[in-house]
Amino acid sequence: METVKVELGARAYPVHVGQGLLGRGDLLLPHLRQPKVAIVTNTTVAPLYLQRFAKPLRDAGIDVVEVILPDGERFKNWQTLNTIFDVLLERCCERSTTLIALGGGVVGDMTGFAAACYQRGMPFIQVPTTLLSQVDSSIGGKTAINHPLGKNMIGAFYQPAVVLADTETLDTLPDRELRAGLAEVIKNGLIRDLPFLDWLEANLERVLAREPQALEYAICRSCQNKAEVVVADEHENGERALLNIGHTFGHAIETGMGYGEWLHGEAVAAGTLMAAELSRRLGWISVADVARVEALFTRASLPVFGPAMEVDRYLELMQHDKKVQNGKLRLVLFREIGRAVVSDCATPAQIAEAIGARSEHV
């Protein structure tokens, strides 16, 4: 097991990464405020891992409440959130009851938001079971639900007490989900960690083949990058926004196509190529740099072109991005490969041209 620490002072917490951690109740018990927890999971993860995870807690005398949600991005909404609240109230869960997210990014985001809201705040723990959630969404305290007009528009910053990433859960992860998670892994190298980018280019096939050593290294390195950024800018007032490379374009794809049609990582991959293309048009990176980014995503079998959606529709949806300030769209772009910046210098025409060049024809 490897442990990465998110150093947030009194709210610091460990991110444990390794094999067989679902059975390690000893890693969770010190973080519980009372002998009662509510585990939130979904219809896909529950049959695979819920009882395996709950058993050591029950064996330790912990009262375990189960909350099983429907699976899918389209259920990341108020109605599903209320399902969590309904069970918490029906089972008389208190402010000191710990809420545990067992699942991917959707489960983690909703559980964290529910924890932030229920009785004005209850402790929660992240147990991510997908690559994307293990390397990104479970760390840093971003919690949210979607709105029909925009992804993750309603939420809160709320940090977990501990993150437990069992790499064995990736054995049952569909290939498409694994590849989607790789988009967030690759992102770290592209924006701030060139040695890691070089390592990924040399070892991508090992990660895709789920070789344990390569997979664990990629996860730990990604967690370390995420932890460093979160510590420097917890509430995304500056540096943390750089983690959103490709996300403004990608969220427009997810919203415009209907939640769940494109996986988050797929949309981020296509969005990152749009950001790279725009950076090239601004004269910041070269054609060869764009080709380097495209080659890596292509090897990961991720989309490098966005869907056939009207450019005006992209632009409309991008106006709901959380980085918009005073009505002006700010984008994460490449000053060079390995260094990203937040910029509002691109004109609407330049943004439209980059989208047009990097999306399928309508």
Secondary structure by P-SEA (a helix, b strand, c coil): cbbbbccccccbbbbbbccccccccccccccccccbbbbbbccccccccccccaaaaaaaccbbbbbbbbbccccccaaaaaaaaaaaaaacccccbbbbbcccaaaaaaaaaaaacccccccccccccccccccccccccccccccccccccccccccccbbbbcccccccccaaaaaaaaaaaaaaaacccaaaaaaaaacaaaaaacaaaaaaaaaaaaaaaaaaaaaacccccccccccccaaaaaaaaaaaaccccccaaaaaaaaaaaaaaaaaaaccccaaaaaaaaaaaaaaccccccccccaaaaaaaacccccccccbbbbbcccccccccccccccaaaaaaaaaaccccc
